[in-house]
Amino acid sequence: MKYLLSVLTILLMVNIAFAQKDLSYFLPDSVTYDASIPTPESVIGHQVGEWHVTHDKLVYYMKALAEASDRITIEETGVTYEDRSQLLLTITHPDNLAKIDEIKSEHKQLTNPEKSSSLDIAQMPSVIMMGFSIHGNEPSGSNASMLTAYYLAAAQGQDIENKLKNVVVLLDPSFNPDGLNRFATWANMHKSENLVTDPNDREFNEVWPGGRTNHYWFDMNRDWLPTQLVESRNRIAQFHAWKPNILTDHHEMGTNSTFFFQPGIPERTHPITPQKNQDLTGQIGEYHARFLDRIGSLYYSKESFDDFYYGKGSTFPDVQGAIGILFEQASSRGHAQESVNGVLEFPFTIKNQFTASLSTLQAGYEMREELLGFQRDFYKNSVNMASNANEKAWVVSDQDASKLFQFAAMLDRHEIEIYQLAKSINGFKADKSFIIPTNQYQSRLIKAIFDVRTSFKDSLFYDVSAFNMGMAFNLDYKSLDSKDFNSSLLGEKFDSSNQPEGTIKGGKSEYAYIMEWHDFYAPKALYKIQKAGLRTKVNTKEISLKDGTSLAIGSVLIPVKQQEKSPIQIYQILEEAIDNSGVNIYAVKSGNTNGINLGSPSFESIDQPKIAMIIGDGISPYDAGEIWFLMDQHYEMPITKIDVNDFRRADLNRYNVLIMPDGWGYGTIGSQKNKIQQWTQEGGTIIAYNTAAKWLSDQKMTKVKFVESKQDTTGYEAYEDLGNNRGAQVIGGAIFEVELDLSHPLNYGLQKMKMPIFRNSTLFMEKSKNQYANPIRYTQSPLLNGYISEENAEKLKGTSAVTVSRVGGGKVISFTDNTNFRAFWYGTNRFFMNAVFYGQTISGRAGE
């Protein structure tokens, strides 16, 4: 009986401990609240933290608040890839809302040195943008956004009145609606009525790909600068429209952690960021510490994370005259989970995030004039620095009109002024070049975009150590000094609505057409042509037309007579194929061309790619998602995603290209080695990245060899240096130089014998003994931009970036590096698409 009573007592204590928390648990008890403002529970049907809020309920609540409160307006800034709304709430005093457009316009003038001096910042409100849960499975932020919005709408008293008169809050309740909803569904569907806190429970262990990412499995907190994703583009438009003084970025970290707020590690701040930014970040941190002390929460600062890569939400504001603040809350990953600090409950994680929002509001209120003054001075100093710098402009050029357009469009999204080059200069042709003057308000961002550095104060990086966009797009670019630059070089201002338009030169043909391959959208056009049922071939030697036009190797031949379509149908197919692209097609009236004739055996037939990609447990969702995004969004090509656990049942004969992204999970399909090998021997093409290439080598499917790491076992090192010494051998992300065999099918469409490539791994592939099997190789001095240790630099030089292996009648194309990194490495996308279309044409004699 005593035992039974003890058990019942323990269960009662557990139920009390895990009882749902009402608003009194979260909100300051010194404040009264307007009863006419709906509470979260009254709209979503449960207390905050009782369940994980789904995105639809989050939207309902924010709309209900906006309807009930005269302090809030709400707008849909766009929709995600899954058609979920992206919202922005503008929260301030009703008097401010009545003139919000005027406030917004005046605030934006802080970026204009010609107007900012006349502004009376003593009379201007500060602007805080609060953003929550860009990683969907870090949900305490978005759940806290309901409390933050409720507090700002319902709190009464002179204190909140004063704050709202002097602060405009821009609240985005969910930076990642698709990921948030995916994770909320997971956590809620596994919740027990009597909460299970065991970390082994399925509630805390998501299935692949998890809720962190967006629809295409991207980490959206790396896309603030590249802005390749629709969610990022919708969000960045609001950022630039307002130019907030503070941006908060609410995240989660490991369950056994506490709470982190910036500053991060000081030595890992990008040199372009002014010291004053970090000083203000530290000053704001004092507010966070004070507010978290009040509720007894543990926290730390300055020991983790960094402010180097401007593509992160907490770092991008640092190059915009704002203060970016990262919050990292220990994650319950469900509703309650055991940790070294005791059971971590979901409501507690929400409370910390809410408290950080209040501390940010307090800082934005009390530091208002200092923040406004800093932003004004930031842009004044930026323009002064640009005026005194050697670089007066940057010229960028490329034969690929579509790729060059995408680069310019990225700059345009950040309000960087860019112009058509009015006249040729220094080898840059006017009709194929843009010019970017540096003396403009975004001069620091321009400097960051073209930044090159190979020496650093610290050898550890939270993310990439190099992000030069000229290199990522593989552009020709050069700075102009005062001797070369003058305003007469500025032609028509870039207009993102004027996309390059390809043409069919020469009109209709009864004989044949030839399509150029160098444009970024050429693969899209080719796939549409093949999908329409037209036979295509690729030339392996240069063609010269009678009018003198030269068509490089890799161009696509579309005969007219040997098709099942009429000449007029073929012409219409080609017109549709090149629509909204810079792809040019040439009508050819005779096969009697110079160089080679159109019936030459130097043409290879091209089969339409039928593509499958292995995904699932142990496969990098980022790498797989980048491929899926590229094929779906840019090239409109279907790609079948086969889960590793379903691979045994998949009929590979439906496909002729199999993509194996980076990942450690290929052991799951180890029993299917013979199936893969037979399919390849019968003519299939495998495109394998990084560890997938290593797995194929380990399985003896290829003869590719990798450089073995040899550890120095002599001497001793201090224990405290363990993390730093090992971290220094990591290649977090840097840019290197490779040399190309331009005659090889993997390099079709490229013109330069050397180009940049991105690398973030320490897997080094030895050169093949077959000198034709390594069409892309690292140079002897490969580092172009970023950090690599001396040891790794020595291992890397002269190694192969790509090795082609012959397996019977098929090929394995092994890449060590991610050619599709974060969707902004447009330059190396070419290697991947060539492998997809032209891997089948590579001679078996050129394989390892």
N, C-alpha and C positions, 0 to 999 in steps of 0.2 A: 504493500500500500504506500509506504514511504517512497519507494522507487517511482511508482506511478505519479505521485504528487510532485516529485522532483522533475520528472519529464514534462508534466503539464505546466509547471512553473517556468521551465526553460522555454517551452513553446510560446507561452504567454509573453515572456520577455522579448523573444524574437519578433513576435507579431507587433508588440508595442514599438520596438526599435524600427521596424520597417513600415510602420503605419504611414499612410499617405500624408503628405505635408500640405497644409493650406497656405494661403497667401501670407499669413502672419509669420511663417517660417522664413520667408524670403525678404519681405519688405521692411524697411525701417519703421520701427514702432512709434517714432516721434512725429509721424506725419499722418494727417487725416486724408481720406480719399473720397472723391466725388462718387456718390452711390449711383449716379446716372450713367457712369462709364462701365460698360460690360467687363466683367472679370474673364480671364481665360476659361475658367470652368463653365461659365454660363453659355459659352459659345462652342467650345470643343468637347464638352461633356465629361471632362475629368480634370482633376487637379494637375497643375504643372508638375512634371516629373513622375506622375503615377503611371503614365504610359509615355512612350516616345511619340511626340507629335508628328503626324504625317503632314506632308506638304499641303494637301488640300485643306486640312483643318487650320494650318498656319495661315493660309491665305484668307480663309473665312474670318478668322479672328482679326487679322489686320484690317480687313475691309469693315468689319463691325466697329472697330475702334475709330476708324476714320469717319464713319458715318455719325458716330455719337459725340465726337470731340471737335471743338472749334480750334484745337491746337494742332490738328493733323490734316494733311492732305496726302493722298496716295495716288501713285501712278504705276501702270505696268510699263516697264522699260523694255520689255521684249519677252520672248519665250525661248525655252531650252530646246534641245533636239528632240525631247519627248513632249514638247508642247506644254510644258508647265510654265506658269507665269513667273517672271522675275519682277519683284516689286521694289519700290523705293518710297518710304514714308518721309515726308518733310514735317518735322515736329519743332514747333517754336511757339512763341506767344501769338495770340490772334492778331495783335497789332502788326507783328512782323509778317504774318501770312497775308495780310491785306496788301502789303507792298513787297511781296516775296520776289517778284521779277526785278524790281529795282535793287533790292538787297543783293540778289544773285549777280546782276550786272556790275554793281559797284565792287563787290568782292572780287570778281574776275579781273577788274582793273588793277588789282595788286600785282598782276603779272606783267603789266605794261609800265615800264619806267617813265614813259612820257606823261602818264596820267596819275600814277600812284602817289607822287609827291604831294599832290593837291588833295588827297583823300584824308579825311579826319578819322583816323582809326579809333580814336577815343569814343566815337559815336557808332562804330560798326560792330555787329555781332561776330563772334568767331564761328567757324563752321566745323562740325565734327561728323565724319562719316563712320558709322558703326556697321561693320560687316561680320556676318556670323556663319560659321561652319562651311567654309569652302571645301573642306573634306567631309563628305556626307556622313561618314561613320565616326565623326567627332561632334556629336549632336548637342552637347550641352549648350553650345553657343546659340543655335537656332531656338532651342527651348527657352533659353534665357531672354531671347529677343522679345518674347511675349511679355515677360515681366518688365523689361525695359520700356517697351512701348506703353504698357498699362501705367507704369509709374509716371511717365512723362505726361500721359493724358489725364490721369486721375488725381495725382498728388495735389494737395491744397496748401496754401500758406505763402507768406511773403518770400521765403527762400526759393521755392520753385518758380514763383512769378519772376523774381529777379534773374534767375538763371535763364529762363525761357526768353526773357527780353534781350538777353545778351549772348545767347547761343542759338544757332540753328543746327538741329540734329538731323542728319540724313541717315535713315535706318534701313538697311537691307537685311531682312530677316533670314534669308537663305541665299548665300552665294552659290550654292550647288543644289538646286531643287531636286534634280533627278537622283543624285547620290543620297541625299537626305531621306527621300521617300523609300529608296531601296533598303537603306539600313533600318529605318523605323519599322518597316514591314518585317524584317528579319528579327529584330529585337522583340517586337510585340508578339510575333507568332510563337516565340519560344519562352515567353514569360510564364512562370508558374504562379498560381494563386498564392502559394507559400513560397516566397522568393528563394531560389537556389543561388548560393553565393560561390559555389565551387568553381574555380577558374576552368575546370575541365568540361563544364556544362556547354552544350552546343550554343546556348544563347550568346556566349562570349567568343565564339569561333566561327566567323562567317565563312560561307562557301565562296569560292572564286567567282567573280573578281572582287567581291566585297563592295561596300558602299562608299569607299573613299573617293572614287572617281566619278566623272560625268558619264554620259551615255556611251561615249567612245573610249572609256577607260583612261582618260587623261587626268593627271594631277593638275587641276586648274590653278593651283597656287604657284605655278611656274609660267603662267601665260599672261601676266600683267603687261609685260613688255612686248612679246611677240604678237599677242592678241589674234591668235589663229582660230579660236573657238567662238561660237556665236554668243555664249554666255559672257565671255570676256569682253567682246566687242560692245555688247549692250551695257555692261557695267562701266567700262572705261569711258564711254561717252558721257555718262553721268558724272564721273570723277572730273573729267576735263571741263565739263560745263560749270562745275562749282569750284573746283580747286580747294578742297577742304584743308583746314589747318592741321587736323589730326585725322588719321584713319586707323581704326582698330580692327584687328584681324584675329578672331577668336578660334582657337584650335584646342586639340587634346593631344596628350602624350601617354606614355606607359602608365599602367595602373598603379605601379609602386612609386610613382613620382608624387610631387606636390603641386605647386602652381608656379609657373614662370611668367615673368613680364620683362620686357626690354628696358634697358639696353642689353644687347648680347655681348659677346666677347669683343672688347674694344679693338684688338689688333686685326680683326677680321671685317672691318668696315671698309667699304670701297673708298679709295682715295678721292674720288670726285665728290663724295658727300662732305659738306663742310662740318667742321668740328662743332659749330653751334648747334647743329642738328642733334648730335649726340648729347650735348650738354642739356638741351631742352628735354630730350628723351629721358635722361637721368632725373631731371627735375620733376617731370610728370610721374616718374617711377616712385617718387616719394609719396605722392597721393595714393598710388596703388598700395604701397606698404601700409600706410596709415589706415586705409579702409579695410584691408584684409586683417590687420591687427584687431580691429574692432570686433570681427566675427570669429577670431581665433584660428584663422587658417594659416597653415604653413606655406611658405613661398620662397623663391630665390630669384636672383637676377645676375646678369653679367658673366655667368659661368657656362652658358650654352648658346647655341644658335649664332647667327651672324647677320650682317647687313652688307653682303657683298654683291650678290646677284640681283639686279634690278627687276627681275621678272617675278619676284615674290611680292605678295600683298603688303607685307610690312616693310619692304625695302623700296619698292617703286615710289612711294611718296617722298622718300628722302632725296630724290632727284627732281622733285616738283615743289620745293619750298614748303613741304609739309612734314609732319612727324608721323611715321608709321610705327605702330605698336603691335607687337606680337604677344598674344596671351596663349599660354599652353597649360591646360588643366589636365591633371591626372584623370584618365578615362575609366569609367565604370564599365564601358563596352556593352552595357546592358542596363539592368535596373539596380543591381547591387552585386558587388564582387569583392571577394577577399583580397586584401593587399597587406603589405608589410606595415601599413599604418592603420590596420583594422579594416573592417568592412567599408568599402567605398560605395556610398549610395548615390544613385543618379540625381536626386534632388540636391544633394550637397554640391555636386559638380556644377549644377545649374546656378546655385546660389553664388558660388565664386565668380562665375562669368558675369552674373548680374551685378555683383558688387564691383567688379572691374569696370563695368559700364558706368556705374555711379561715380567711381573715382575719376574716370576720364571726363565725365561731365563737370565735376568739380574743378579739375585742372583746366579744362577749356574755358570755364567761367572766370576763374581767378587769374589765369595767365593770358587772358584774352588779348590784351594790347601787346604783350610780348610776342605772342604767336603771330598776330597780324603784322607786327613790325618785322619779325623775322622773315615772313613770306615776302613782304615788300622788298626788304634788303636782299633777299636771296636772288630775286630776279634782276634787281639793279646790279648786283655784283656779277651775275651771270653775263649780262650784256656788256658790262665793263671788261670782264675777262675775255669775252669774245672779241671785243674791239682791240685789245692789246695782244691777242694771240697771233701766232704766225699763220694759223689756218684761217683763211677768210671764207673758204667754201670747200665743199666736197663735190667732186664729179663722180658719178656712178654710171656704168655702161654695161650693156650685154647685148649679144645678138638675139637672145631669147627675150622677145618683147613681153611675153606673159609673165615670166619670172621677174623681170625688171619692174613691171607694173605692180606685182604683188609686194615687192619691196617698197615701192613708193606709196602704195595704199597703207602699208603698215605705219610708215612715217606720218601719213596724213591723219590716221586715226589718233595720233598723239599731237595733233595740231602743229606739226613741223611743216614749215613752208618749203615746198619743193617745186622746181620749175623745169620745163624742157630746156635743154641747152640750146641757146640761140645760134651759136656758131661753133664750129669745131675748134678744139684747142688741145694741145699736148697729146695728140693721137686719139682723142675722144671725139667720135663723130656726132654731130649735132642731132641727127635723127634717131640715134640709138642711145642717147645719154640724157640723164637728168642732172641738175645742179642744185645743191643745197647750201645756201648762204648760212654762215655760222652766226652772224649778228642778228639773232632773233631770240625771242624769249625762251625757247626750248634749247638754248645753246648747250647747256650741260647734258641734256639727254642726247643731243647729237654727238657730243664728245664721248659719251658712254657707248653709243651704238658703234662707233668706229674705234673704240679703245683697244690698244694692244699693250700688253705688259707680260713679262716673263719673270719678274722678280717680285717677291712678296715679303712682307714682314712675318707672315705666318704661313706654314706649309699645310695647314688643315683648312678644309672648306666644308661648309654644311651642304653646299650645292656646287654648281659648276664654277670654275675659276676663269672662264673665258666665254664671252657671248657676242663677239664682234659680228654684227649682222651682215656686213659686206662679205665676210668670209663665209658665213652660213648660206648666203644666197649665191656664192661663187661669182661675185661680180668683179669687174675691173673697177677699181676706185682709187682716187688720188685726191689729196688736199691741194688747194691753190693758195698761194701766198698773195701778198698785196701787189706783187709785180705782175702776176697773171690774172688776178680777179678784178673785174669791174662790173658794174650793173648792166652793161650791154650784153653780158653773157646770159642774163636772165630772160628766158623766153616766156612762153605761155605757162601760167600757173597750173600745176597738176590738178586734174579733176578726176576723182575716183569713179565717176559715172562714165567716163570715156575709156572703156576697156579696149585693148588691142583687137582689131578685127582682121582676121585672115581673109584672103581672097583666092579665087581660082583664076590664076593669071592665064590669059589666052582664051578664056571662054570655054565653050563646049568642044569636046574632042570625040572623034569616032575611033581613035586609035588607043590612046593610053593617057594616064595622068601620073605624075610623080609628086609625092608629098614630102616636104622637108621634115626632118626629125628633131631639129634643135629646139623647137618651142616646147615649153613646159607642158602644154596641153596636147602635144602630138599623140601621146599614148591614148588619151581619151578619144581623139578623132579616129585613130586606127581601130580601136575596139568597136566604135560605132559602125565603121565601114565593114569590119569583119562580121559583126552581129547582123548586118543587113544582108549577109550572104555573099559578099564579094571576095574573090580570091586576091591575095596580096603577096608581094615579094619584097625583099630588101636587097639593095645593092651593096656589094662588098668592095666595089671600086668606084672611083669618082666618075660622074657623068657630066658631060658638057653639052648643053643644048645649042642649037644653031644660032640663037641670039646672043650667045656668049655666057649665059647663065650657067654657073657651076653648081652641081648638086653633090654634096658630100656623101661619103659612105654612110650607110644607115638610113638613107632616104627610102621611101616606100613606093613601089610601083603598083599601080592599079590598072591592069589591062582592060580594055573595053570589050573586044570581040570574044574573049574567052570567058564570058560571064553569062549567067542566066537572067540578067537584067538587061533592059534596053538601054541604049546610050543616054536617053533623056532621064531614065530612072537612076542611072549611075550618077549623072550630074547632080540630080536632086539629093541623092544620098550624100555625096561629097559636100554639097552646100550645107546641109544640116550638120554634118560631122564637124565642120570647122566653125560653126556658129559660136560666138562668144569666146573666141580664142584668137591667138596671133598666128595660127598655122596657115601657111601658104601652100597651095597646090598649083602645079604647073600643068597646063594642057599641052600634050605632045602630039604632033600630027604625024610623026614618022619615027620608026625605030632606028633610023640611021643617024644616031647621035654620036657625038665625038667621045673619045675615051673608050667607053664600051657601048655596044649596041643594046637595045632593050631586050633582045632575045639571048643575051649572053649567059653562059653558064655561071658567071659571077653573081647572078641573082640567086637568092635562096628563098624558097617558099616559107611563108609564116603561117603557122596554125593559130587559130583563135585560142587564147589562153582560157583554160577552165581550171579555176584556182580553188584550192582548199588550204586552210591554215589550221594548224594544231593549236588549241587553246586549253585552258583549264588548270587544275592544281599543279603548281610548280612551274608554270609558264608565266613570264612577265606580262601582266595585263597592260603595262605601259607600252611595251614594244609591240605587242599584238594589237593594241588599240590604235597605235600610230599607223600601222599598216591598214587596218580596217578603215580608219578615217581617210587616209590617202586614197584608197580605192573607191570608197563610197562617196565622199564629198567632192574630191577633185576630179576623179576619173570616171565616176558613174559605172564602175565595174563590179559585178557581183563577186563575192568571195564567201565560200562555205566555211563556217567555223566549226571544226570537229573537236569535241572535247576529248581529252586524253582517255577518259574512262569509256568513251564510246568508239574509240579508234578501232578496236578489234572487229566491230560490226560494220565499219564503213567500207564501202566498195570504192577502192581507189581508182578503178578503171573509169570512173566518171570524170576524172581530172587528168590534166597533163602537167600541172604545176602544183607542188606541195611546199608550203612555207612553214618553216620551223623557227619561230621566234626564240629569243634568248630565254633560258630557263633551266632549272635543275630537275624538272619533273619528268624527263623522258624515260626514266627507269620504269615508269608505269607502262610504257609501250614496248619495253625490252623484249617481251615474248613475240612481238610483231616484227622483229627485225627482218625475218625472211620475207614477210609480206612487203615491206618497204623496199627491200633490195630487189625483189622480183619486179615490182612495179617500175623501179628506176631502170633496171636492165632492159625492160621492154620499151623504153623511150621517155620515161618521165623525167622532169626536172625538179630537183630539190633545191630550195634556197634556204640555207641554214645560217643562223646568226649566233655568233659568240659561243656560249656553252652548248648550244645545239650542234654546232659544227664540231665541237670537242667530243660530244657524245657519239656522233657518227664516226669520228676517228677512233674512239675507244672501242666501238663495236666492229672495227675493221671494215667498215663500209667504204671508207676512204683511206688514203695513205698520207693524209695531211698530218704534219708533225707540229708540235707546239714547243716553244722554248720553255725548258724546265727551270723553275726557280730554285736557287741554291741558297740556303740560309747560312749566314756566318755564325758558326757555333763557338768562335773564339771570343774571349773577353767577357766583360760584364757590363750591364746597363742598370741604371737606377730604376727601381720599381715604379717610382712616380712618373717616369718617362715612357712607360709601356704604351699608353694610349697614343701619345703624340708621335712616338717613333713608328708605330704601326700605321697610324693615320697618314704619316708623311709618305708612305709607299702606295697610298691609294691615288688613283687617277679619277678624281671626282667629276672631271669634265674639262677637257682642254682641246685645243685645235692644232692639228698637225698637217704636214705637207706630204702629199703622195705624188708619185709620178705615174703617168699613164701610158699604155700602149694604145694610141688613138686608132689603130687599125682593128682593135679587138671589138667584138660585138657588145661587150659590157660597157664600152666607152663611146658607142655611137652617139652622135649629136653634140659631142664635146669638141672643143677646138684647142684648148690649152694643154700642154703636156704635163703641167703641174697644177694642183689645186688643193684647197683645204679639205680636211675631213675631221669630223668630231669623234673623239674617243673618250670613253669613261670606263674602261676595263684594263686589267693587267694580264689579259690573255694575248700572248704574242705568237703569231703563226710563222713558222719557218718557211723560207722560200722553197718552192718545189725544185727538184732536179730538172724537171721539164721546164725549160726557159719560157715556153709559151703559156704555162699554166698560171702565171702570176701577172695578170694584166694591170693590177693596181698595187703598187709597192710604196712603202715608206722610203723617203729619201734618207741620206746619210746624216743630215741635220734637220730632223723633222719638226721640231717644236716651232710653231708660229705664234701661239698665244695661249697663255695660261700656265699652270703649274704641272711639272712632272719631276720626280726625284732624279738625281744623276744616275742611280742604278737602273731605273726603268728606262730612262732616255737611252742608255747604252744598249739595253735589250731590244728596244723598239727599232732602232735605226736599221734600215735595209730589210726589215721583215715584210711579209706579204700582208696586205690588207684584204686581199681576195685570192682564193685559190680555186681553180676549176678542176674537178675530178671526173674522170670517165668511169661510169659503172655500166658495163654492157653497152646498150644503145642509148643510155640516158646520161644525165650529168648531175653532179652535186656541186653547187656554187656556195662556197664557204666564205662568209664575211666575219671578220673579227669585230667590226664596228657597226653601230646603229646608223644606217643611212637615212633614217626617217625621223630623227630625234625631235621630239616635241612639235612636230609638224612645221617647224620653221627652217629646217635644213633643206631648203629647196635645191641647193647645189648638188647634194649627193642622192636626192630622190632619183636622179637619172640612173645611177648604178642599179638601183632596185628594179626600176621599170624596164631597163634593158635586159636584166636577168629574166623578168617575167615574159617578155615578148621574144627576146633573141637568144635566151639560153639554149633553146632547142636547136639553134643554127650553129653553135660552136662546134668546131671539128673535134672529133674524138681524139685526134692526134695532139690536140692542144690541152689535153687533160692529164692530170697527175696519174 
